[in-house]
Amino acid sequence: MAKKQVYRVVFHSHGKIYELYARSVSHGELYGFVEIGEIIFGERTAILVDPSEEKLKSEFEGVQRTYVPFHAVVRIDEVRREGANKILDAGDGGNVTPFPVPMYPTSGDKH
């Protein structure tokens, strides 16, 4: 049996940095968005409960796929195994800064 791929997706949303683990990541059908599906959460049977992962679990409860604007994505990595999902303050992200990119050409561009 082939092992399913696992992706770590880091993106900005509402002044926070989200780090999610998922089994499906693609450009999706919506122009300008990255589609993230099958988000992986840790087992509830664990003795230690991570409050940030529980917050993410409740935020994405019932969500089959989520669409993140392309310009909000910091990085996508294919990893060997999943880790803990996290929400960090943007100040805690070290030197991670969103890259300012216009989504559409400005009206001044005439080619």
DSSP file (Angstrom, degrees, kcal/mol; ACC not computed):
  #  RESIDUE AA STRUCTURE BP1 BP2  ACC     N-H-->O    O-->H-N    N-H-->O    O-->H-N    TCO  KAPPA ALPHA  PHI   PSI    X-CA   Y-CA   Z-CA
    1    1 A M              0   0    0      0, 0.0     2,-0.2     0, 0.0     0, 0.0   0.000 360.0 360.0 360.0 128.5    0.0    0.0    0.0
    2    2 A A        -     0   0    0      1,-0.1     2,-0.3     0, 0.0     0, 0.0  -0.536 360.0-120.7 -75.6 136.2    1.4    3.4   -1.0
    3    3 A K        -     0   0    0     -2,-0.2     2,-0.1     1,-0.1    -1,-0.1  -0.590  29.1-116.1 -77.5 136.1    1.7    5.9    1.8
    4    4 A K        -     0   0    0     -2,-0.3     2,-0.1     1,-0.1    -1,-0.1  -0.413  32.8-106.3 -71.3 147.3   -0.2    9.1    1.2
    5    5 A Q        -     0   0    0     18,-0.2     2,-0.4    -2,-0.1    -1,-0.1  -0.386  28.5-150.8 -72.0 151.5    1.8   12.3    0.9
    6    6 A V  E     -A   79   0A   0     73,-0.7    73,-2.6    -2,-0.1     2,-0.4  -0.993  10.3-165.5-126.5 132.8    1.8   14.8    3.7
    7    7 A Y  E     -AB  78  22A   0     15,-3.3    15,-2.5    -2,-0.4     2,-0.6  -0.928  13.8-148.8-119.5 141.8    2.2   18.6    3.2
    8    8 A R  E     -AB  77  21A   0     69,-3.0    69,-2.7    -2,-0.4     2,-0.5  -0.956  19.9-168.0-105.3 121.8    3.0   21.4    5.6
    9    9 A V  E     -AB  76  20A   0     11,-3.1    11,-2.7    -2,-0.6     2,-0.5  -0.952   5.3-169.1-115.9 125.0    1.4   24.6    4.5
   10   10 A V  E     +AB  75  19A   0     65,-2.7    64,-3.0    -2,-0.5    65,-1.6  -0.960  20.9 154.0-114.8 126.7    2.4   27.9    6.1
   11   11 A F  E     -AB  73  18A   0      7,-2.2     7,-3.3    -2,-0.5     2,-0.3  -0.974  39.8-112.5-149.4 161.1    0.3   31.0    5.4
   12   12 A H  E     + B   0  17A   0     60,-2.4     2,-0.3    -2,-0.3     5,-0.2  -0.752  35.8 162.9 -94.1 140.1   -0.8   34.4    6.7
   13   13 A S  E >   - B   0  16A   0      3,-2.4     3,-1.5    -2,-0.3    -2,-0.0  -0.857  66.3 -13.7-158.6 125.1   -4.4   35.0    7.8
   14   14 A H  T 3  S-     0   0    0     -2,-0.3     3,-0.1     1,-0.3    -2,-0.0   0.850 126.9 -51.3  54.2  41.7   -5.8   37.8   10.0
   15   15 A G  T 3  S+     0   0    0      1,-0.3    75,-1.5    74,-0.1     2,-0.3   0.590 120.0 102.5  76.0  10.6   -2.4   38.9   11.3
   16   16 A K  E <   -BC  13  89A   0     -3,-1.5    -3,-2.4    73,-0.2     2,-0.6  -0.832  69.3-127.0-121.1 160.2   -1.5   35.3   12.3
   17   17 A I  E     -BC  12  88A   0     71,-3.1    71,-2.8    -2,-0.3     2,-0.4  -0.952  25.4-159.0-108.1 120.7    0.7   32.7   10.8
   18   18 A Y  E     -BC  11  87A   0     -7,-3.3    -7,-2.2    -2,-0.6     2,-0.5  -0.812   8.3-168.1 -99.2 137.7   -1.0   29.3   10.3
   19   19 A E  E     +BC  10  86A   0     67,-2.6    67,-2.2    -2,-0.4     2,-0.3  -0.955  17.7 175.1-125.1 110.7    0.9   26.1    9.9
   20   20 A L  E     -B    9   0A   0    -11,-2.7   -11,-3.1    -2,-0.5     2,-0.5  -0.867  24.6-145.0-117.9 148.5   -1.3   23.2    8.7
   21   21 A Y  E     +B    8   0A   0     19,-0.5    19,-3.3    -2,-0.3     2,-0.3  -0.950  31.2 165.0-109.7 132.5   -0.6   19.6    7.8
   22   22 A A  E     -BD   7  39A   0    -15,-2.5   -15,-3.3    -2,-0.5    17,-0.2  -0.952  42.7-139.4-145.3 160.6   -2.7   18.2    5.0
   23   23 A R  E    S+     0   0A   0     15,-1.5     2,-0.4    14,-0.7   -18,-0.2   0.589  91.2  47.3 -95.1 -13.9   -2.8   15.3    2.6
   24   24 A S  E     + D   0  37A   0     13,-1.8    13,-3.1   -17,-0.1     2,-0.4  -0.984  56.4 161.3-137.0 124.6   -4.0   17.3   -0.4
   25   25 A V  E     + D   0  36A   0     -2,-0.4     2,-0.3    11,-0.2    11,-0.2  -0.989  16.0 143.8-139.8 129.9   -2.6   20.6   -1.7
   26   26 A S  E     - D   0  35A   0      9,-2.2     9,-3.1    -2,-0.4     3,-0.1  -0.949  61.6 -99.4-154.3 174.1   -3.2   22.0   -5.3
   27   27 A H        -     0   0    0     -2,-0.3     6,-0.4     7,-0.2     3,-0.2   0.671  63.4-161.1 -74.1 -15.5   -3.8   25.1   -7.2
   28   28 A G        -     0   0    0      1,-0.2    -1,-0.1     7,-0.2     4,-0.1  -0.007  32.9 -71.7  67.9-172.3   -7.5   24.3   -7.2
   29   29 A E  S    S+     0   0    0      2,-0.1     2,-0.6    -3,-0.1    -1,-0.2   0.546 105.7  88.5 -99.1 -11.1  -10.2   25.6   -9.5
   30   30 A L  S >  S-     0   0    0     -3,-0.2     3,-1.7     3,-0.1     2,-0.1  -0.812  84.3-119.9 -92.9 121.1  -10.4   29.1   -8.1
   31   31 A Y  T 3  S+     0   0    0     -2,-0.6     3,-0.1     1,-0.3    -2,-0.1  -0.359  95.2  15.7 -61.0 129.3   -7.9   31.4   -9.8
   32   32 A G  T 3  S+     0   0    0      1,-0.3    38,-3.4    -4,-0.1     2,-0.3   0.551 106.2 103.5  87.1   8.6   -5.4   32.9   -7.3
   33   33 A F  E <   - E   0  69A   0     -3,-1.7     2,-0.5    -6,-0.4    -1,-0.3  -0.934  62.0-139.3-126.0 148.5   -6.1   30.4   -4.5
   34   34 A V  E     - E   0  68A   0     34,-3.1    34,-2.6    -2,-0.3     2,-0.5  -0.913  23.7-139.1-100.9 129.2   -4.3   27.4   -3.1
   35   35 A E  E     -DE  26  67A   0     -9,-3.1    -9,-2.2    -2,-0.5     2,-0.5  -0.792  17.3-169.8 -93.1 124.8   -6.7   24.5   -2.3
   36   36 A I  E     +DE  25  66A   0     30,-3.1    30,-2.8    -2,-0.5     2,-0.3  -0.970  13.2 172.7-116.9 122.8   -5.9   22.7    1.0
   37   37 A G  E     +DE  24  65A   0    -13,-3.1   -13,-1.8    -2,-0.5   -14,-0.7  -0.863  50.1  26.7-129.1 162.4   -7.8   19.4    1.7
   38   38 A E  E    S-     0   0A   0     26,-1.3   -15,-1.5    -2,-0.3    -1,-0.2   0.944  73.3-156.6  52.8  58.0   -7.8   16.6    4.2
   39   39 A I  E     -D   22   0A   0     24,-0.3     2,-0.5   -17,-0.2   -17,-0.3  -0.435   9.9-134.0 -64.8 134.4   -6.3   18.6    7.0
   40   40 A I        -     0   0    0    -19,-3.3   -19,-0.5    -2,-0.1     2,-0.3  -0.800  23.5-175.0 -98.8 128.7   -4.6   16.3    9.5
   41   41 A F        -     0   0    0     -2,-0.5     3,-0.1     1,-0.1    43,-0.1  -0.906  27.8-104.9-119.7 152.2   -5.1   16.7   13.2
   42   42 A G        -     0   0    0     -2,-0.3     2,-0.2     1,-0.1    -1,-0.1  -0.097  48.5 -80.8 -66.8 169.9   -3.5   14.9   16.1
   43   43 A E    >   -     0   0    0      1,-0.1     3,-0.9     2,-0.0    -1,-0.1  -0.500  25.0-143.7 -74.6 139.4   -5.2   12.2   18.1
   44   44 A R  T 3  S+     0   0    0      1,-0.2    -1,-0.1    -2,-0.2    -2,-0.1   0.631  94.5  74.2 -74.6 -13.6   -7.6   13.3   20.9
   45   45 A T  T 3  S+     0   0    0      2,-0.0    -1,-0.2     0, 0.0    -2,-0.0   0.565  70.5 113.2 -78.3  -7.1   -6.4   10.3   23.0
   46   46 A A    <   -     0   0    0     -3,-0.9    -4,-0.0     1,-0.1     0, 0.0  -0.343  69.5-135.4 -65.6 146.5   -3.1   12.0   23.8
   47   47 A I  S    S+     0   0    0      2,-0.0     2,-0.4     1,-0.0    -1,-0.1   0.910  90.9  61.0 -68.9 -43.5   -2.6   13.1   27.4
   48   48 A L  S    S-     0   0    0      2,-0.0     2,-0.5    -3,-0.0    -2,-0.1  -0.729  73.2-158.8 -88.8 132.4   -1.2   16.5   26.5
   49   49 A V        -     0   0    0     -2,-0.4     3,-0.1     4,-0.0    -5,-0.1  -0.952   9.6-143.4-114.0 125.5   -3.6   18.8   24.6
   50   50 A D     >  -     0   0    0     -2,-0.5     4,-2.1     1,-0.2     5,-0.2  -0.784   6.8-153.8 -87.3 116.5   -2.2   21.7   22.5
   51   51 A P  H  > S+     0   0    0      0, 0.0     4,-2.1     0, 0.0    -1,-0.2   0.856  92.9  52.7 -61.7 -35.7   -4.6   24.6   22.8
   52   52 A S  H  > S+     0   0    0      2,-0.2     4,-2.1     1,-0.2     5,-0.1   0.886 110.3  47.9 -68.8 -36.0   -3.6   26.1   19.5
   53   53 A E  H  > S+     0   0    0      2,-0.2     4,-2.6     1,-0.2    -1,-0.2   0.879 110.7  51.7 -70.3 -35.5   -4.2   22.8   17.7
   54   54 A E  H  X S+     0   0    0     -4,-2.1     4,-2.2     2,-0.2    -2,-0.2   0.881 108.7  51.4 -65.3 -37.2   -7.6   22.5   19.4
   55   55 A K  H  X S+     0   0    0     -4,-2.1     4,-2.2     2,-0.2    -2,-0.2   0.917 112.0  46.4 -64.4 -43.1   -8.5   26.0   18.3
   56   56 A L  H  X S+     0   0    0     -4,-2.1     4,-2.5     2,-0.2    -2,-0.2   0.904 109.6  54.7 -64.2 -41.0   -7.6   25.1   14.7
   57   57 A K  H  < S+     0   0    0     -4,-2.6    -2,-0.2     1,-0.2    -1,-0.2   0.909 111.8  43.2 -61.0 -42.2   -9.5   21.9   15.0
   58   58 A S  H >< S+     0   0    0     -4,-2.2     3,-0.8     1,-0.2    -1,-0.2   0.866 112.7  53.7 -72.1 -33.7  -12.7   23.8   16.0
   59   59 A E  H 3< S+     0   0    0     -4,-2.2    -2,-0.2     1,-0.2    -1,-0.2   0.880 117.7  35.8 -65.3 -37.8  -12.1   26.5   13.3
   60   60 A F  T >< S+     0   0    0     -4,-2.5     3,-1.9    -5,-0.1    -1,-0.2   0.193  83.8 138.1-103.4  16.2  -11.8   23.9   10.5
   61   61 A E  T <  S+     0   0    0     -3,-0.8     3,-0.1     1,-0.3    -3,-0.1  -0.443  79.1   8.2 -63.2 128.3  -14.4   21.5   11.9
   62   62 A G  T 3  S+     0   0    0      1,-0.3     2,-0.6    -2,-0.2    -1,-0.3   0.447  95.1 133.4  81.0   1.0  -16.6   20.2    9.0
   63   63 A V    <   -     0   0    0     -3,-1.9   -24,-0.3     1,-0.2    -1,-0.3  -0.748  32.6-177.4 -88.4 122.6  -14.4   21.8    6.4
   64   64 A Q  S    S+     0   0    0     -2,-0.6   -26,-1.3     1,-0.3     2,-0.3   0.886  74.1   1.3 -82.0 -43.2  -13.6   19.5    3.5
   65   65 A R  E     -E   37   0A   0    -28,-0.2     2,-0.4   -27,-0.1    -1,-0.3  -0.990  64.2-156.6-142.7 147.7  -11.3   21.9    1.7
   66   66 A T  E     -E   36   0A   0    -30,-2.8   -30,-3.1    -2,-0.3     2,-0.5  -0.963  11.0-143.0-124.7 148.3  -10.1   25.4    2.4
   67   67 A Y  E     -E   35   0A   0     -2,-0.4   -32,-0.2   -32,-0.2    -2,-0.0  -0.945  14.0-168.2-115.3 123.0   -8.9   28.0   -0.2
   68   68 A V  E     -E   34   0A   0    -34,-2.6   -34,-3.1    -2,-0.5     5,-0.1  -0.915  32.3-105.8-111.1 132.5   -6.1   30.3    0.8
   69   69 A P  E >>  -E   33   0A   0      0, 0.0     3,-1.9     0, 0.0     4,-0.6  -0.316  28.7-125.7 -57.0 136.8   -5.2   33.3   -1.4
   70   70 A F  G >4 S+     0   0    0    -38,-3.4     3,-1.1     1,-0.3   -37,-0.1   0.853 108.4  55.7 -53.4 -41.0   -2.0   32.6   -3.3
   71   71 A H  G 34 S+     0   0    0    -39,-0.3    28,-0.3     1,-0.2    -1,-0.3   0.633 101.2  59.3 -72.6 -12.1   -0.3   35.7   -2.0
   72   72 A A  G <4 S+     0   0    0     -3,-1.9   -60,-2.4    26,-0.1     2,-0.3   0.625  81.8 101.7 -87.8 -14.3   -0.9   34.7    1.6
   73   73 A V  E <<  -A   11   0A   0     -3,-1.1   -62,-0.3    -4,-0.6     3,-0.1  -0.561  44.9-178.7 -76.5 128.2    1.1   31.4    1.3
   74   74 A V  E     -     0   0A   0    -64,-3.0     2,-0.3     1,-0.4   -63,-0.2   0.874  64.9 -25.7 -89.2 -47.6    4.6   31.6    2.7
   75   75 A R  E     -A   10   0A   0    -65,-1.6   -65,-2.7     2,-0.0     2,-0.4  -0.986  44.5-148.8-163.7 158.1    5.6   28.0    1.8
   76   76 A I  E     -A    9   0A   0     -2,-0.3     2,-0.4   -67,-0.2   -67,-0.2  -0.992  21.5-175.8-132.5 124.0    4.5   24.5    1.1
   77   77 A D  E     -A    8   0A   0    -69,-2.7   -69,-3.0    -2,-0.4     2,-0.6  -0.945  24.5-137.0-120.7 140.8    6.7   21.5    2.0
   78   78 A E  E     -A    7   0A   0     -2,-0.4   -71,-0.3   -71,-0.2     2,-0.2  -0.885  36.7-173.8 -90.7 123.1    6.2   17.8    1.3
   79   79 A V  E     -A    6   0A   0    -73,-2.6   -73,-0.7    -2,-0.6     3,-0.1  -0.719  35.4-121.5-118.8 165.6    7.2   16.1    4.6
   80   80 A R  S    S+     0   0    0     -2,-0.2     2,-0.3     1,-0.2    -1,-0.1   0.847  92.4   3.0 -75.7 -34.6    7.6   12.5    5.7
   81   81 A R  S    S-     0   0    0    -75,-0.1    -1,-0.2   -76,-0.0   -75,-0.0  -0.985  81.9 -94.4-150.7 160.2    5.1   12.8    8.6
   82   82 A E        -     0   0    0     -2,-0.3     2,-0.2    -3,-0.1   -74,-0.1  -0.291  34.9-170.1 -74.4 158.8    2.6   15.2   10.1
   83   83 A G        -     0   0    0    -43,-0.1     2,-0.4   -41,-0.0   -62,-0.1  -0.520  41.1 -54.9-126.7-163.3    3.3   17.4   13.0
   84   84 A A        -     0   0    0     -2,-0.2     2,-0.1   -43,-0.1   -43,-0.1  -0.675  50.6-126.0 -84.2 131.5    1.3   19.7   15.2
   85   85 A N        -     0   0    0     -2,-0.4     2,-0.3   -45,-0.1   -65,-0.2  -0.492  37.0-169.8 -69.9 145.6   -0.8   22.3   13.5
   86   86 A K  E     -C   19   0A   0    -67,-2.2   -67,-2.6    -2,-0.1     2,-0.4  -0.958  29.2-154.3-141.0 155.0   -0.1   25.8   14.9
   87   87 A I  E     -C   18   0A   0     -2,-0.3     2,-0.3   -69,-0.2   -69,-0.2  -0.993  26.4-177.6-124.6 123.9   -1.3   29.4   15.0
   88   88 A L  E     -C   17   0A   0    -71,-2.8   -71,-3.1    -2,-0.4     2,-0.2  -0.879  32.3-106.9-118.8 151.0    1.5   31.9   15.7
   89   89 A D  E >   -C   16   0A   0     -2,-0.3     3,-1.6   -73,-0.2     4,-0.5  -0.509  35.5-117.2 -67.5 146.1    1.4   35.7   16.1
   90   90 A A  G >  S+     0   0    0    -75,-1.5     3,-1.0     1,-0.3     6,-0.2   0.822 116.8  57.8 -57.5 -31.2    3.0   37.3   13.0
   91   91 A G  G >  S+     0   0    0      1,-0.2     3,-0.6     2,-0.1    -1,-0.3   0.751 100.5  57.5 -69.2 -24.6    5.7   38.7   15.4
   92   92 A D  G <  S+     0   0    0     -3,-1.6    -1,-0.2     1,-0.2    -2,-0.2   0.524  84.0  85.6 -81.7  -5.9    6.6   35.2   16.5
   93   93 A G  G X  S-     0   0    0     -3,-1.0     3,-1.0    -4,-0.5     2,-0.4   0.343  85.1-143.1 -81.0   8.5    7.3   34.1   12.9
   94   94 A G  T <  S-     0   0    0     -3,-0.6    -1,-0.3     1,-0.2     0, 0.0  -0.522  74.2 -10.0  69.4-123.7   10.9   35.4   13.0
   95   95 A N  T 3  S+     0   0    0     -2,-0.4     2,-0.6    -3,-0.1    -1,-0.2   0.082  97.3 129.1 -98.6  23.7   11.8   36.9    9.6
   96   96 A V    <   +     0   0    0     -3,-1.0    -3,-0.2    -6,-0.2    -2,-0.0  -0.710  28.8 165.3 -82.4 118.7    8.7   35.6    7.8
   97   97 A T        -     0   0    0     -2,-0.6     2,-0.1   -23,-0.1    -2,-0.0  -0.996  40.7-107.6-133.6 137.4    7.1   38.6    6.0
   98   98 A P        -     0   0    0      0, 0.0   -26,-0.1     0, 0.0   -24,-0.1  -0.406  33.6-123.1 -65.1 140.7    4.4   38.4    3.3
   99   99 A F        -     0   0    0    -28,-0.3     2,-0.7    -2,-0.1     0, 0.0  -0.751  23.0-127.2 -85.8 119.6    5.7   39.3   -0.2
  100  100 A P        +     0   0    0      0, 0.0    -1,-0.0     0, 0.0   -29,-0.0  -0.551  43.3 160.1 -74.4 111.1    3.8   42.2   -1.6
  101  101 A V        -     0   0    0     -2,-0.7     2,-0.2   -30,-0.1   -30,-0.1  -0.994  39.8-125.6-132.3 126.1    2.6   41.1   -5.1
  102  102 A P        -     0   0    0      0, 0.0     4,-0.0     0, 0.0     0, 0.0  -0.541  14.6-148.2 -69.7 135.1   -0.3   42.6   -7.0
  103  103 A M  S    S+     0   0    0     -2,-0.2   -33,-0.0     1,-0.1   -71,-0.0   0.869  80.5  27.6 -70.5 -36.5   -2.8   39.9   -8.0
  104  104 A Y  S    S-     0   0    0     -3,-0.0    -1,-0.1     1,-0.0     0, 0.0  -0.904  96.8 -92.0-126.7 151.8   -3.8   41.6  -11.2
  105  105 A P        -     0   0    0      0, 0.0    -2,-0.1     0, 0.0     2,-0.0  -0.330  47.2-112.5 -61.2 143.2   -2.0   43.9  -13.5
  106  106 A T    >   -     0   0    0      1,-0.1     3,-1.6    -4,-0.0     0, 0.0  -0.340  24.7-110.5 -73.0 161.1   -2.5   47.6  -12.8
  107  107 A S  T 3  S+     0   0    0      1,-0.3    -1,-0.1    -2,-0.0     0, 0.0   0.697 114.0  67.8 -67.4 -17.6   -4.4   49.7  -15.2
  108  108 A G  T 3  S+     0   0    0      2,-0.0     2,-0.7     1,-0.0    -1,-0.3   0.653  76.7  96.6 -76.7 -14.6   -1.2   51.6  -16.1
  109  109 A D    <   +     0   0    0     -3,-1.6     2,-0.5     2,-0.0    -1,-0.0  -0.668  50.0 173.4 -79.4 114.5    0.3   48.5  -17.8
  110  110 A K              0   0    0     -2,-0.7    -3,-0.0     1,-0.1    -2,-0.0  -0.941 360.0 360.0-125.5 110.1   -0.3   48.7  -21.5
  111  111 A H              0   0    0     -2,-0.5    -1,-0.1     0, 0.0    -2,-0.0   0.380 360.0 360.0-110.7 360.0    1.3   46.0  -23.6
